[in-house]
């Protein structure tokens, strides 16, 4: 009955909505039509006024011009006959015609007023005013609207009735049938389909009928499927329950509020619910019982609260009971198929025995792991079959430079610089592996010593390898060998130095008379004579001999070098003369020497040593092949050259180039050639000090040296010395005998008779009185007998009975103000500094020319008089 009332109400609503809709449409359309008609009528009144203006204006003007007032009024009344015109008047504001005429109701409502000017032959006569209202239009419109609304009302009622009848026939009776079918539909009897009492049509009603029938079939199918699913769920539930009961883990399932949903027997056993009277269906009693068993109940509760706040979180931890049991607790959230949170499942497993065994195993493993990592050698566990590294200790990581995760991804062959030999050793299961070369993470190669053995580990055939980095040992052995060689070389050099010192002393004593006597001969002979020229060559040869002694002493590290402005080309020419005499003539020496090269600040003897070493090396490189040696000297401007391996300060230099066409230097040896004791020559052909000495001299002179060598082409050495400007070249010794003269008394002592005689002649030539002794003891006795008679003492250093420094000390004890000059060809016991400490005023290295001797004698005498 309720559904029927609802259907009736729907019909009524539909009918009312239809009537209201049609009525509103009628009102709106009628109103629009009336409004448009009203506007049209108003425009008709306007048109009438315009018509009057066109039709009546000319006659009225003529009547006014003729002053025919009656005719004017008649015309005005004629205007009032036009529909809507209620008033008209003529006004003469300027008094031209003297008339003002009005017709009609001046008090009537004036909805429309129009004024027209009256002119006759361009002369204004006044204005015509017409007034109209719309009252007649409104009356007509009201009458018309009543008719329209009445006719439309009848139409609305008729339309509503027709719509009501049709809708009831076409729709609502079928709706009632559908409602009745749905009311009688039984979920357990869905065999009957819905059918309407009407012809079959493909319209909306049929779509509804089809949808209802389809829904009936789906429901029928769904009920059957749900029945099957229910049976499966019941089956799985029983299976899960059986699994829970068979599980050796305690299982607890709770809902989203933490209330117990399910638990198995093992859970009851772990938590001893089978030994207590606790009501396990009472959550509060259950919790209290659980907490009473735990060693740390607060931590247990805190963890549970955290998990319920963070529903998605899983957990795994250990809980300890008061009775000593150790239980592993795991937990995870439960979601339904729609990802709706259902609750949480807990698993409890008694791991007491397992944990105790694990602790024992861990302690044992930690002990062996500690020993494993304490080992200073690198230790690896390697699968024998694959060579994969499965374990490595800390020492192995430190040796090879890897982190543990990185090295466990490698094979033993990845660490070897000789993978084939490593693979072979692994395959053959060698227990002792000879010295091998391995590589670190950075790619560097290093030697190792390996001891390996095989055993079974975790059911795998592995071998354990102890690897020892023997780089230090090998380097130590190499360095020890080099140190032994250097010690032997140093001992040789010490012997050479001692020998050089002795040679220098004796050779200087030989040179001194030659130098002095030749100098005196030059003074005595005519300069243009043949004998003068020969003597001058003897003098120059003596000077070169003196310089050679200096070079020998420099080589044996016995003298200091004094730098002075030098022309390198002069030194180079002298070396070339000497070299040409020692190098076979089948080896050509090409030279290109710029005679105008500027000065460099250098020690001429050391320059001589540089050239001799480079030329000698070039000769050794080409002597087997009879190659060619090329020498060039020139000035060079060096600009910034970033490509150079050695940064050279830009500026002007004197550049020496020594090239040969020999076999060249091995690329591996180029960086070592300037190292002390490094040599590639045959035994007995080189000491390994030549180029090291050259390098040291060049650097001492603020210069640069580099080498360019190609195998099979040859070698070029390039040496640069900074050019100096604004200084004069150091003067070479010459024989002049223009020294300062004197008349003082000199005590002269030298054990070499020739030297003593020569010095006596030189000193007497320049005015001095000389008392000469060849015995230091006799000289001391002479001084003791007449100490005040002498003005200066000149003594040799190395003498058999008493050395020069001892003689000087004894003389100074007798007379402290006596100036003493000491001369030596070479002595390890004295130099200029030691001489000054003793109180000796002058120090000379033999041999010297007369100027040097005379100047020093004059200087010490004059200084003593001040």
ROTIMI-207357 format. One record per residue (C-alpha): x, y, z. Coordinates in pm, whole numbers, padded with zeros to 5 digits, always signed. Example, Ala and Ser with C-alpha at 12.3 -4.5 7.8 and 13.67 -1.06 7.14 Angstrom:
+01230-00450+00780+01367-00106+00714
***
This chain:
+00000+00000+00000+00286+00225+00083+00445+00169-00259+00110+00240-00427+00073+00570-00243+00427+00654-00348+00335+00578-00711+00021+00797-00685+00227+01073-00530+00476+01048-00817+00190+01082-01069+00057+01388-00885+00398+01549-00868+00453+01482-01235+00111+01632-01321+00170+01941-01106+00515+01989-01251+00367+01963-01603+00094+02220-01527+00338+02457-01358+00587+02428-01640+00329+02489-01916+00178+02776-01717+00513+02944-01669+00593+02902-02036+00250+03048-02128+00289+03346-01895+00637+03422-02015+00552+03387-02386+00228+03588-02346+00405+03859-02154+00671+03884-02422+00402+03902-02692+00204+04171-02505+00518+04374-02443+00615+04366-02808+00256+04468-02906+00267+04753-02656+00591+04883-02796+00449+04859-03146+00143+05070-03049+00364+05336-02886+00566+05358-03204+00230+05405-03387+00153+05713-03173+00495+05851-03253+00433+05790-03621+00100+05974-03593+00272+06281-03450+00518+06278-03734+00231+06240-03979+00060+06548-03831+00381+06744-03869+00404+06654-04233+00035+06697-04317-00076+06999-04109+00237+07206-04070+00228+07383-04409-00145+07481-04397-00112+07612-04044+00188+07828-04143-00011+07976-04433-00309+08047-04202-00085+08210-03944+00079+08426-04209-00268+08533-04317-00371+08591-03952-00663+08346-04002-00715+08234-03639-01040+08042-03705-00883+07835-03973-00585+07768-03742-00813+07645-03464-01005+07424-03703-00682+07269-03811-00576+07216-03449-00903+07041-03366-00850+06823-03671-00518+06718-03514-00701+06614-03193-00891+06359-03401-00567+06158-03449-00564+05862-03196-00368+05942-02882-00335+06324-02943-00486+06500-02639-00350+06856-02664-00200+07093-02922-00095+07460-02911+00077+07736-03109+00305+07972-02922+00451+08301-03048+00730+08372-02796+00879+08660-02996+00541+08829-03072+00579+08828-03444+00219+08730-03525+00073+08813-03188-00122+08481-03153-00111+08200-02893-00373+07927-02959-00446+07605-02758-00685+07317-02829-00765+07000-02632-00722+06906-02262-00418+07089-02133-00448+06905-01799-00434+06557-01950-00135+06329-01893+00128+06393-02149+00322+06067-02215+00468+06199-02542+00535+06567-02636+00674+06692-02963+00748+07054-03065+00784+07171-03428+00914+07517-03544+00683+07736-03768+00868+07942-04027+00756+08134-04338+01023+08218-04590+01289+08166-04324+01106+08395-04086+01009+08232-03752+00641+08255-03667+00636+08043-03348+00621+07673-03245+00362+07397-03270+00340+07168-02964+00165+06827-02977+00101+06616-02663-00023+06253-02653-00077+05983-02386-00099+05604-02391-00417+05545-02190-00608+05407-02487-00320+05169-02562-00320+05034-02207-00693+04973-02213-00665+04786-02538-00373+04582-02403-00564+04478-02088-00856+04355-02289-00627+04167-02528-00431+04002-02244-00746+03866-02081-00834+03690-02402-00483+03550-02445-00455+03416-02090-00797+03257-02104-00715+03071-02424-00375+02963-02295-00530+02840-01966-00764+02609-02151-00472+02476-02353-00271+02408-02036-00550+02208-01874-00607+02002-02186-00232+01934-02227-00195+01833-01861-00482+01589-01887-00339+01429-02201+00010+01401-02047-00133+01249-01729-00325+00983-01919-00034+00896-02147+00223+00879-01863-00002+00655-01660-00049+00421-01953+00303+00422-02081+00502+00439-01755+00337+00425-01420+00141+00107-01466+00465-00066-01563+00643+00089-01267+00378-00067-01047+00440-00404-01212+00818-00370-01158+00763-00269-00794+00533-00566-00740+00791-00804-00891+01072-00668-00676+00848-00689-00367+00775-01056-00426+01141-01142-00521+01283-01413-00290+01661-01459-00266+01614-01835-00247+01376-01849-00549+01524-01647-00833+01402-01859-01122+01113-01626-01238+01212-01338-01464+01039-00998-01489+00801-00940-01784+00575-00639-01860+00228-00650-02017+00308-00469-02333+00453-00526-02675+00828-00589-02683+01011-00259-02742+01374-00150-02722+01320+00149-02496+01428+00263-02153+01168+00051-01973+01300-00255-02147+01653-00159-02042+01531-00147-01680+01363-00484-01717+01679-00634-01869+01894-00484-01596+01669-00629-01324+01676-00972-01487+02058-00952-01525+02087-00851-01161+01870-01151-01066+02105-01380-01255+02415-01220-01100+02271-01250-00754+02187-01614-00823+02542-01675-00947+02696-01477-00660+02504-01675-00401+02639-01995-00549+02994-01861-00559+02967-01734-00202+02856-02077-00095+03160-02231-00257+03390-01963-00107+03235-02015+00234+03310-02384+00212+03670-02311+00107+03712-02056+00384+03585-02303+00636+03827-02560+00495+04124-02322+00507+04026-02209+00853+04031-02567+00971+04364-02625+00796+04514-02307+00947+04384-02407+01289+04541-02747+01248+04870-02587+01137+04864-02352+01432+04810-02641+01668+05085-02843+01496+05331-02552+01495+05616-02555+01745+05579-02177+01766+05322-02013+01989+05078-01814+01775+04854-01533+01894+04616-01329+01674+04459-01007+01803+04219-00762+01643+04276-00393+01577+04192-00313+01940+04433-00571+02077+04166-00820+02181+04251-01188+02145+04101-01348+01834+04286-01679+01826+04577-01864+01992+04718-02214+01964+04810-02472+02224+05183-02401+02194+05113-02041+02291+04934-02165+02603+05228-02389+02687+05492-02116+02642+05296-01875+02855+05190-02155+03098+04818-02095+03059+04770-02470+03091+04911-02453+03445+04702-02165+03575+04339-02081+03642+04358-01754+03451+04051-01685+03240+04215-01657+02895+03903-01499+02752+03953-01205+02986+04212-00984+02817+04304-00804+03138+04372-01128+03330+04570-01259+03032+04796-00951+03022+04854-00957+03397+04956-01322+03379+05196-01256+03086+05366-00967+03263+05409-01169+03580+05632-01417+03393+05870-01162+03238+06203-01036+03362+06145-00689+03213+05766-00634+03186+05799-00259+03128+06008-00308+02814+05756-00568+02694+05464-00328+02737+05657-00037+02580+05728-00243+02269+05362-00347+02235+05243+00015+02266+05492+00124+01999+05369-00143+01758+05004-00053+01807+05086+00312+01737+05276+00216+01422+05046-00045+01270+05256-00110+00959+05570-00192+01154+05702-00545+01188+05917-00654+01481+06155-00920+01595+06313-00926+01938+06401-01141+02235+06213-01156+02565+06356-01317+02875+06142-01494+03134+06207-01494+03506+06272-01868+03494+06559-01811+03246+06381-01908+02927+06462-01704+02615+06175-01652+02373+06202-01506+02025+05908-01277+01953+05802-01181+01602+05507-00971+01497+05344-00836+01182+05023-00654+01078+04724-00834+00920+04531-00670+00636+04225-00789+00448+04203-00792+00071+04111-00423+00066+04419-00331+00270+04204-00262+00571+04388-00315+00896+04248-00620+01073+04487-00678+01359+04826-00832+01436+04975-01180+01453+05241-01274+01712+05481-01567+01697+05666-01691+02004+05950-01944+01978+06152-02090+02265+06515-02031+02159+06676-02093+02497+06896-02385+02395+06962-02237+02052+07067-01901+02201+07295-02057+02459+07460-02266+02187+07489-01956+01965+07645-01755+02248+07898-02031+02304+07967-02053+01931+07995-01674+01903+08241-01659+02192+08448-01929+02025+08418-01758+01688+08506-01418+01839+08815-01572+01995+08929-01722+01666+08821-01410+01476+09036-01203+01712+09331-01434+01648+09247-01424+01274+09260-01044+01267+09559-01023+01503+09772-01203+01249+10009-00960+01080+10004-01155+00753+09707-01125+00519+09492-01438+00547+09233-01545+00289+08980-01827+00270+08937-01914-00099+08702-02162-00265+08926-02412-00440+08687-02475-00727+08600-02115-00817+08885-01916-00662+08626-01689-00496+08740-01514-00178+08502-01603+00107+08688-01446+00401+08979-01208+00464+09136-01069+00779+09214-00706+00864+09578-00739+00760+09472-00858+00412+09240-00558+00376+09520-00322+00481+09773-00481+00245+09550-00470-00064+09357-00149+00018+09004-00295-00005+08704-00288+00225+08572-00631+00328+08252-00618+00112+08466-00520-00189+08723-00796-00150+08456-01065-00099+08335-00993-00455+08677-01082-00600+08861-01399-00694+09219-01477-00600+09324-01412-00962+09187-01056-00932+09456-00984-00672+09741-01130-00873+09961-00961-01129+10031-01316-01257+09678-01470-01276+09791-01775-01478+10044-01878-01216+09791-01814-00939+09531-02030-01117+09788-02304-01168+09888-02302-00803+09523-02324-00698+09443-02609-00935+09743-02813-00829+09670-02751-00459+10024-02637-00380+10080-02602-00010+10383-02377-00054+10361-02104-00318+10687-01934-00426+10730-01556-00442+10456-01397-00653+10365-01045-00757+10022-00916-00658+09842-00588-00722+09662-00356-00482+09331-00178-00533+09519+00128-00668+09690-00092-00929+10039-00087-00773+10237-00412-00798+10417-00557-00496+10593-00888-00412+10434-01139-00174+10526-01465-00010+10238-01713+00020+10182-02019+00236+09864-02215+00160+09691-02530+00276+09359-02700+00192+09075-02814+00418+08698-02860+00421+08496-02563+00545+08115-02554+00549+08107-02854+00315+08329-02673+00066+08683-02750-00046+08874-02431+00038+09232-02336+00091+09360-02091+00345+09637-01867+00218+09870-01659+00433+10007-01371+00227+10304-01167+00343+10405-00838+00178+10781-00873+00133+10829-00533-00032+11021-00406+00270+11245-00710+00279+11320-00695-00093+11374-00319-00082+11594-00362+00224+11802-00621+00043+11829-00393-00260+11915-00092-00045+12166-00296+00155+12331-00403-00169+12333-00042-00291+12468+00076+00045+12745-00180+00025+12829-00059-00325+12816+00302-00209+13037+00221+00089+13287+00054-00138+13266+00350-00374+13302+00595-00085+13611+00409+00035+13749+00425-00316+13672+00795-00333+13833+00848+00005+14146+00676-00123+14128+00882-00442+14087+01197-00230+14389+01112-00018+14586+01032-00328+14467+01354-00495+14571+01556-00194+14920+01405-00195+14949+01453-00570+14831+01811-00539+15089+01893-00272+15380+01741-00460+15265+01870-00799+15220+02222-00666+15572+02218-00527+15692+02111-00874+15481+02373-01051+15574+02659-00819+15938+02694-00934+15835+02654-01298+15570+02924-01259+15794+03158-01063+16107+03114-01270+15920+03147-01602+15760+03462-01468+16100+03608-01385+16234+03511-01724+15943+03694-01889+16046+04001-01695+16408+03970-01806+16362+03877-02177+16273+04119-02457+15905+04090-02538+15955+04049-02911+16214+03775-02879+16161+03407-02964+16270+03310-02611+16005+03539-02462+15730+03361-02657+15855+03019-02550+15879+03128-02188+15528+03275-02205+15397+02932-02318+15579+02772-02025+15413+03025-01791+15065+02957-01936+15121+02581-01915+15212+02622-01549+14893+02819-01493+14687+02539-01659+14871+02287-01444+14774+02484-01135+14412+02485-01250+14430+02112-01312+14538+02062-00951+14237+02267-00843+14015+02042-01054+14163+01729-00895+14103+01874-00551+13746+01973-00646+13682+01619-00769+13801+01478-00438+13580+01733-00254+13873+01897-00091+13832+02261-00197+13560+02523-00206+13462+02691-00531+13459+03066-00587+13223+03191-00857+13338+03477-01080+13241+03623-01421+13368+03376-01684+13344+03344-02061+13232+02986-02115+13369+02982-02471+13725+03020-02343+13689+02721-02110+13516+02520-02383+13799+02585-02633+14058+02464-02381+13857+02144-02312+13820+02079-02684+14198+02098-02730+14246+01852-02444+13964+01622-02564+14089+01615-02921+14421+01479-02796+14255+01196-02598+13969+01095-02832+14063+00889-03142+14066+01086-03466+13817+00846-03631+13548+01001-03409+13480+01351-03543+13399+01631-03296+13185+01901-03456+13171+02230-03268+12981+02553-03315+13097+02803-03053+12971+03160-03052+13280+03371-02969+13060+03660-02854+12872+03472-02581+12829+03686-02271+12959+03627-01920+12825+03375-01669+12891+03362-01295+13082+03037-01255+13390+02851-01142+13604+02789-01450+13740+02464-01310+13391+02328-01254+13286+02434-01605+13587+02241-01730+13467+01939-01527+13110+01962-01674+13235+01967-02034+13489+01688-01975+13221+01461-01823+12967+01525-02101+13225+01484-02378+13362+01168-02216+13011+01019-02192+12951+01108-02559+13279+00940-02655+13187+00620-02463+12849+00618-02644+13003+00632-02995+13340+00461-02958+13208+00120-03075+13025+00260-03377+13270+00542-03463+12983+00787-03441+12991+01165-03425+13006+01413-03135+12856+01763-03171+12915+02055-02935+12740+02390-02956+12757+02704-02739+12532+03005-02793+12319+03261-02616+11951+03167-02578+11640+03357-02477+11408+03127-02279+11036+03215-02277+10757+03053-02076+10730+02695-02199+10452+02510-02007+10527+02184-02187+10865+02155-02009+10889+01894-01735+11117+02134-01540+11006+02493-01495+11282+02725-01625+11279+03089-01522+11238+03300-01837+11544+03505-01928+11877+03509-02116+12107+03210-02086+12428+03066-02227+12330+02729-02371+12572+02435-02403+12457+02140-02614+12654+01812-02629+12512+01550-02868+12619+01207-02986+12494+00955-03243+12530+00654-03013+12276+00389-02913+12082+00625-02684+11963+00572-02326+11697+00315-02237+11366+00489-02162+11353+00316-01823+11695+00461-01725+11647+00825-01834+11505+00932-01496+11795+00764-01309+12102+00889-01495+12163+01182-01255+12143+00958-00946+12476+00896-00769+12641+00562-00848+12395+00481-01127+12576+00359-01438+12498+00139-01737+12861+00115-01845+13069-00197-01826+13247-00273-01502+13559-00059-01474+13436+00199-01729+13237+00426-01494+13180+00511-01130+12824+00640-01165+12935+00980-01037+13004+01170-01360+12653+01289-01443+12563+01319-01073+12858+01558-01035+12751+01751-01347+12396+01780-01212+12524+01906-00874+12753+02168-01035+12476+02293-01267+12234+02335-00977+12505+02507-00768+12539+02758-01053+12158+02818-01063+12145+02650-01402+11933+02381-01571+12014+02054-01741+11796+01814-01936+11847+01516-02161+11676+01401-02479+11754+01047-02588+11609+00810-02847+11710+00448-02884+11918+00399-03199+11936+00775-03268+12152+00920-02995+12153+01148-02691+12161+01526-02645+12244+01702-02317+12137+02064-02290+12286+02284-02015+12174+02642-01939+12363+02900-01730+12210+03242-01652+12374+03525-01847+12504+03819-01643+12537+04180-01760+12733+04478-01634+13034+04285-01493+13389+04239-01610+13559+03908-01675+13794+03789-01401+14148+03868-01510+14382+03581-01576+14719+03581-01400+14988+03766-01600+15352+03840-01537+15395+04208-01468+15635+04263-01175+15463+04597-01110+15369+04497-00755+15407+04709-00450+15770+04708-00338+15928+04712+00007+16250+04710+00204+16142+04508+00510+16312+04189+00641+16142+03859+00568+16198+03519+00736+16126+03263+00460+16083+02889+00543+16018+02603+00294+16160+02249+00299+16170+02241-00083+16501+02401-00189+16377+02494-00538+16064+02663-00400+16256+02847-00131+16516+02971-00380+16252+03086-00629+16051+03274-00362+16371+03436-00234+16454+03566-00583+16104+03711-00635+16102+03888-00300+16455+04028-00345+16360+04157-00691+16094+04380-00536+16326+04516-00266+16287+04292+00039+16571+04150+00250+16513+03774+00273+16653+03522+00524+16581+03177+00377+16568+02844+00566+16476+02494+00447+16438+02365+00803+16157+02485+01026+16364+02408+01339+16655+02623+01217+16415+02900+01123+16265+02896+01475+16615+02918+01631+16699+03213+01406+16378+03392+01508+16445+03322+01879+16786+03481+01846+16663+03795+01666+16284+03818+01695+16271+04194+01658+16484+04191+01343+16207+04044+01122+15906+04228+00981+15716+03928+00838+15738+03546+00834+15651+03334+00526+15636+02957+00596+15533+02642+00412+15270+02422+00581+15389+02068+00520+15745+02023+00649+15910+01718+00803+16042+01841+01138+15778+02096+01233+15468+02188+01032+15397+02545+00939+15107+02588+01183+15320+02460+01474+15602+02696+01374+15356+02985+01357+15227+02912+01709+15578+02907+01856+15675+03228+01676+15359+03403+01796+15443+03293+02152+15774+03474+02116+15629+03778+01943+15251+03810+01909+15255+04108+01669+15463+03950+01396+15258+03902+01074+15282+03547+00941+15191+03415+00593+15145+03040+00550+15167+02872+00207+15047+02523+00118+15006+02314-00194+14742+02106-00005+14677+02023+00359+14391+01862+00544+14508+02020+00866+14476+02387+00774+14275+02627+00568+14221+03003+00575+13973+02987+00865+14198+02772+01085+14492+02995+00997+14306+03306+01112+14207+03132+01437+14576+03062+01508+14666+03429+01443+14818+03388+01099+14754+03701+00893+14788+03559+00540+14705+03232+00360+14826+03130+00011+14752+02821-00198+15063+02729-00402+15155+02794-00670+15101+03171-00693+15225+03438-00928+15447+03720-00807+15164+03974-00793+14962+03758-00549+15265+03702-00325+15380+04066-00332+15031+04205-00263+14975+03976+00034+15320+04053+00183+15262+04425+00148+14910+04394+00294+15007+04204+00612+15308+04434+00677+15098+04750+00638+14813+04611+00851+15065+04524+01124+15194+04882+01140+14845+05032+01202
***
